[in-house]
Amino acid sequence: MSQTVEGEILRLAAARGPAGSTDPTEVARALAPGPAGRWQSGLGAVRQAAIRLARAGRIDILRKGRVVDPTQPIRGVIRLRIRPSGEPS
């Protein structure tokens, strides 16, 4: 399941490009279409997969437009973006 979540994060983030970002709820909704609210149970898995991808240098996690350190606790509303080419991890 985690590979599916990571793959969907990468797919959506890449579609937006390094100048854009995606909301974790978009990832959860894409993975659990159907009745309203069903996707919410997947948000924790999306956040954990995003942290793994950020630690691996594949994406950036943004809070209030700034990149956050994925090794520190991440609270609040976040966005995910594909890491721009040439940017250090």
C-alpha positions as CSV (number, residue, x, y, z in Angstrom):
1,M,0.0,0.0,0.0
2,S,2.8,2.5,0.9
3,Q,4.2,2.1,-2.7
4,T,0.8,3.0,-4.1
5,V,0.6,6.0,-1.8
6,E,4.1,7.2,-2.7
7,G,3.4,6.6,-6.4
8,E,0.3,8.7,-6.3
9,I,2.1,11.5,-4.4
10,L,4.8,11.5,-7.0
11,R,2.3,11.4,-9.9
12,L,0.2,14.3,-8.6
13,A,3.3,16.4,-7.6
14,A,5.0,15.8,-10.9
15,A,1.8,16.8,-12.8
16,R,1.9,20.2,-10.9
17,G,5.6,20.6,-11.5
18,P,8.2,22.3,-9.2
19,A,6.3,25.6,-9.4
20,G,3.1,24.0,-8.1
21,S,2.1,21.8,-5.3
22,T,-0.6,19.3,-4.3
23,D,-2.7,18.9,-1.2
24,P,-2.4,15.6,0.7
25,T,-6.2,15.4,0.6
26,E,-6.0,15.2,-3.2
27,V,-3.8,12.1,-2.9
28,A,-6.1,10.5,-0.4
29,R,-9.2,11.2,-2.5
30,A,-7.5,9.8,-5.6
31,L,-6.7,6.6,-3.7
32,A,-10.1,6.2,-2.1
33,P,-12.8,7.4,-4.4
34,G,-16.3,6.9,-3.4
35,P,-18.6,8.2,-0.6
36,A,-17.6,11.5,1.0
37,G,-15.4,11.0,4.0
38,R,-14.0,7.6,3.0
39,W,-10.7,9.2,1.9
40,Q,-10.1,10.8,5.3
41,S,-8.9,7.5,6.8
42,G,-6.0,7.5,4.4
43,L,-4.6,10.9,5.3
44,G,-2.2,9.5,7.9
45,A,-0.7,7.1,5.4
46,V,-0.4,10.0,2.9
47,R,1.5,12.2,5.4
48,Q,3.8,9.3,6.4
49,A,4.6,8.5,2.7
50,A,5.2,12.2,2.1
51,I,7.7,12.3,5.0
52,R,9.5,9.2,3.6
53,L,9.7,10.8,0.1
54,A,10.9,14.1,1.5
55,R,13.6,12.3,3.5
56,A,14.7,10.5,0.3
57,G,15.0,13.9,-1.5
58,R,12.1,13.2,-4.0
59,I,9.6,15.8,-2.8
60,D,9.4,18.9,-0.6
61,I,6.9,19.3,2.1
62,L,5.7,22.9,2.3
63,R,4.0,24.7,5.2
64,K,3.0,28.3,4.6
65,G,5.0,28.2,1.4
66,R,8.2,27.2,3.0
67,V,10.0,23.9,2.9
68,V,9.9,22.1,6.2
69,D,12.5,19.7,7.6
70,P,11.0,16.2,7.3
71,T,13.1,15.0,10.3
72,Q,11.2,17.3,12.6
73,P,7.5,16.9,13.7
74,I,5.2,18.3,11.0
75,R,1.9,19.8,12.2
76,G,-0.8,21.7,10.5
77,V,-1.7,22.2,6.8
78,I,0.9,21.1,4.4
79,R,1.4,20.9,0.6
80,L,3.6,18.6,-1.4
81,R,5.7,19.5,-4.4
82,I,8.1,17.6,-6.6
83,R,11.7,18.6,-5.8
84,P,13.1,21.1,-8.4
85,S,16.0,19.7,-10.4
86,G,19.4,20.6,-8.9
87,E,18.0,21.6,-5.6
88,P,19.8,19.9,-2.7
89,S,18.0,17.4,-0.5
